Amino acid sequence: MAVNLSRNGPALMEAYKQVLDGKVDTNWALFTYEGNSNEIRLAEMGDGGMPKYVLINWTGEGVKDSRKGVCANHVSSMATFLRGAHVTINARSEDDVEPGDVLQKVSRASGASFSFHKSTESRDAPRGPVGSVYRKTNAVEEILKTKKDDFWTQTEREEEVSRRQEGERAGRERERLERERRQEDERQGEERERRSREREAQLQQDRIFQKQREEERRGRETVQENGRKRSGISSAASVQKANEARALVSQRAADPRELFQQRERSQEKLSPRPQTRYHTTP
């Protein structure tokens, strides 16, 4: 997500203008994130800075890699908002912001040599009476030392909030995935049930269709069989009638004597023959 500079924009811009304004003592400002969000707020302001304007992007070693990546994407937006910085330094430890090293980077960037102590001597000269105790401060030391405890406490608190929020997000994500998995299982189960019902309905239709075809086939066979039977009876009757007609015709054309002889022969065949018995006497 993009860095949010609009919510606290007026305060950020006012601090930025004071750092650039040579008429006031303020010459450094510390900006930080609002909790674990991407909103930038003003954390602290002070004097005792460097002769050149340096933009330090501080990301501690304790910050998670995911958060480091988000913060790295905000550097260009911050550099655009804080226009006029001679050099931008990405720091993760105190070694990265040693005053001497910072001045060397500024010198290389601007092509001029600077001495932190000499350049700030006139501006940071003691203003109290002679003999007063005065110690010159600078922005880097004040940020990293005098405010170090508060800074790390705030950082640890933000990291704890971030871990808790990430844990909650991870828990919600697991619940969402589990819910989606159950829904997908239910959907697949319903889909399998629907396909099973469709297959069963199709099989039932196929069985009904097959049964209808079988009944139609049997009906056709029955009709054909009855037709053959009727045809056979008619043919037999016709043959019998034809034979009878031929017999009548042949009887009319035959000789009456021959008919009489045939009738006698028929009667002889039907009448029993006399039995011959033999009897002997003593």
C-alpha positions in Angstrom: 0.0 0.0 0.0 1.1 3.6 -0.6 2.3 5.8 2.2 -0.3 8.1 3.7 0.9 11.7 4.0 -2.5 13.4 3.9 -3.8 12.7 7.4 -1.0 14.5 9.2 0.0 16.6 6.2 -0.1 20.0 7.8 2.0 19.0 10.7 4.5 17.3 8.5 4.8 20.2 6.1 5.2 22.7 9.0 8.1 20.7 10.5 9.7 20.4 7.1 9.5 24.2 6.6 11.1 24.8 10.0 14.0 22.6 9.2 14.6 24.5 5.9 14.1 27.9 7.6 17.5 29.2 8.7 15.8 31.8 11.0 14.7 29.2 13.6 16.7 26.8 15.7 14.9 23.7 14.5 17.0 22.0 11.9 16.0 18.3 12.1 12.7 16.4 12.3 11.9 12.8 13.0 8.9 11.3 11.1 7.6 7.8 11.9 4.6 5.5 11.1 1.4 5.7 13.0 1.3 2.3 14.7 1.4 -0.5 12.2 -0.3 1.6 9.5 1.1 3.4 6.5 0.3 6.9 7.9 3.3 9.2 8.6 3.3 11.4 11.7 5.7 13.8 13.3 7.6 12.2 16.2 10.1 14.8 17.3 11.9 18.0 16.3 15.2 19.6 17.5 18.3 21.5 16.7 22.0 20.6 16.4 21.7 19.1 12.9 24.1 19.0 10.0 25.1 21.8 7.5 23.3 19.9 4.7 19.9 18.3 4.5 20.0 14.6 4.8 17.0 12.2 4.5 17.6 9.1 6.7 15.4 6.2 6.1 15.7 4.2 9.3 14.4 0.6 9.3 15.6 -1.4 12.3 16.9 -4.9 12.2 14.0 -6.1 14.3 11.5 -5.1 11.6 10.0 -8.1 9.7 11.0 -8.6 6.1 7.4 -8.1 4.9 7.3 -4.7 6.7 10.7 -3.8 5.4 9.5 -4.3 1.9 6.5 -2.1 2.4 8.7 0.7 4.0 11.2 0.4 1.1 8.4 1.2 -1.3 7.7 4.4 0.6 11.2 5.9 0.3 10.6 7.5 -3.0 7.3 9.1 -1.9 9.0 10.5 1.2 11.9 11.8 -0.8 9.4 13.6 -3.1 7.6 15.0 -0.1 10.8 16.2 1.6 12.3 17.9 -1.5 15.7 19.4 -1.1 17.6 16.6 0.7 21.2 16.5 -0.6 21.4 12.8 0.0 19.2 9.9 1.1 20.6 7.2 3.5 19.0 3.9 4.2 20.0 2.9 7.7 19.4 -0.2 9.8 21.9 0.2 12.6 23.8 3.0 14.3 26.9 2.2 12.2 25.0 3.4 9.1 24.5 6.9 10.5 27.9 7.7 12.0 28.3 11.5 11.6 31.6 11.1 9.7 30.2 8.6 7.3 27.1 10.7 6.7 29.3 13.8 5.9 31.4 11.8 3.5 28.2 10.7 1.6 27.0 14.3 1.6 30.4 15.5 0.3 30.4 12.9 -2.5 26.9 13.8 -3.4 27.5 17.6 -3.4 31.1 17.7 -4.5 32.2 19.8 -1.4 33.9 19.0 1.8 32.1 19.5 5.1 33.1 19.2 8.7 30.3 18.6 11.0 31.8 20.3 14.0 33.2 23.3 12.2 30.2 23.9 10.0 27.8 24.0 12.9 30.0 25.9 15.3 28.5 29.3 14.6 25.0 28.1 14.8 25.4 25.9 17.8 27.6 28.3 19.8 26.6 28.4 23.5 24.2 31.2 24.4 24.4 31.1 28.1 26.7 33.1 30.3 30.4 32.4 30.4 31.2 29.5 32.6 27.9 27.7 32.0 28.0 24.0 31.2 27.1 23.5 27.5 27.4 20.4 25.3 26.8 20.7 21.6 24.3 18.1 20.3 23.6 16.9 16.8 20.5 15.4 15.3 21.9 11.9 14.7 23.2 11.4 18.2 20.0 12.8 19.6 17.8 10.5 17.5 19.9 7.4 18.1 21.0 7.9 21.7 18.8 10.3 23.7 15.6 9.0 22.0 16.9 5.5 21.5 15.0 3.9 24.4 11.7 5.5 23.4 12.3 4.6 19.8 13.0 0.9 20.5 10.1 0.7 23.0 7.8 2.1 20.4 9.3 -0.2 17.7 8.9 -3.3 19.9 5.3 -2.2 20.7 4.5 -1.8 17.0 6.2 -5.1 16.2 4.1 -6.8 18.9 1.0 -5.2 17.5 2.1 -6.3 14.0 2.7 -9.9 15.1 -0.7 -10.0 16.8 -2.4 -8.6 13.8 -0.6 -10.9 11.4 -1.5 -13.8 13.7 -5.1 -12.8 13.6 -5.0 -12.4 9.8 -3.4 -15.8 9.5 -6.1 -17.3 11.7 -8.8 -15.6 9.6 -7.1 -16.8 6.4 -7.0 -20.4 7.7 -10.6 -20.2 8.7 -11.4 -18.8 5.2 -9.5 -21.6 3.5 -11.1 -24.2 5.7 -14.5 -22.8 5.0 -13.9 -22.7 1.3 -12.6 -26.3 1.4 -15.8 -27.5 3.1 -17.9 -25.5 0.6 -15.9 -27.1 -2.2 -16.4 -30.6 -0.7 -20.1 -30.0 -0.4 -20.3 -28.6 -3.9 -18.5 -31.6 -5.3 -20.7 -34.0 -3.2 -23.8 -32.3 -4.6 -22.4 -32.5 -8.1 -21.7 -36.2 -7.7 -25.2 -36.8 -6.3 -26.7 -34.9 -9.2 -24.7 -36.8 -11.8 -25.7 -40.1 -10.1 -29.4 -39.1 -10.2 -29.1 -38.2 -13.9 -27.4 -41.5 -14.7 -30.1 -43.4 -12.8 -32.8 -41.5 -14.6 -31.2 -42.2 -17.9 -30.9 -45.9 -17.1 -34.5 -46.0 -16.1 -35.5 -44.4 -19.4 -33.3 -46.9 -21.3 -35.0 -49.8 -19.5 -38.5 -48.4 -20.2 -37.6 -47.9 -23.9 -36.1 -51.4 -24.1 -39.2 -52.9 -22.5 -41.4 -51.0 -25.0 -39.4 -52.3 -27.9 -39.5 -55.9 -26.6 -43.3 -55.7 -26.2 -43.6 -54.3 -29.8 -41.4 -57.1 -31.1 -43.5 -59.7 -29.3 -46.7 -58.1 -30.6 -45.4 -58.3 -34.2 -44.4 -62.0 -33.7 -47.9 -62.8 -32.3 -49.6 -61.1 -35.3 -47.3 -63.0 -37.7 -48.0 -66.3 -36.0 -51.7 -65.8 -36.0 -51.5 -64.9 -39.7 -49.6 -68.1 -40.5 -52.1 -70.2 -38.6 -55.0 -68.7 -40.4 -53.3 -69.1 -43.7 -52.6 -72.8 -42.9 -56.2 -73.6 -41.9 -57.5 -71.9 -45.1 -55.0 -73.8 -47.2 -56.0 -77.2 -45.6 -59.7 -76.5 -46.1 -59.1 -75.6 -49.7 -57.1 -78.8 -50.3 -59.8 -81.0 -48.7 -62.6 -79.3 -50.7 -60.6 -79.9 -53.9 -60.1 -83.5 -53.1 -63.8 -84.0 -52.4 -64.7 -82.3 -55.6 -62.3 -84.5 -57.6 -63.8 -87.6 -55.8 -67.3 -86.6 -56.8 -66.3 -86.0 -60.4 -64.5 -89.3 -60.6 -67.5 -91.1 -59.1 -69.8 -89.7 -61.8 -67.5 -90.7 -64.6 -66.9 -94.3 -63.4 -68.8 -97.4 -64.6 -71.8 -98.4 -62.3 -70.7 -102.0 -62.4 -67.2 -101.1 -61.3 -68.7 -99.0 -58.5 -70.8 -102.0 -57.4 -67.8 -104.3 -57.4 -65.7 -101.8 -55.4 -68.5 -101.6 -52.8 -68.6 -105.4 -52.5 -64.9 -105.6 -52.1 -65.1 -103.0 -49.4 -67.8 -105.0 -47.6 -65.8 -108.2 -47.8 -62.9 -106.6 -46.2 -65.1 -105.3 -43.4 -67.0 -108.7 -42.7 -65.3 -111.3 -40.5 -64.0 -114.5 -42.1 -65.6 -117.9 -40.9 -63.3 -119.8 -38.5 -62.5 -123.4 -39.4 -62.6 -125.9 -36.5 -61.4 -129.5 -36.5 -63.0 -132.2 -34.2 -61.8 -135.7 -33.7 -63.6 -138.6 -32.1 -62.2 -141.7 -30.6 
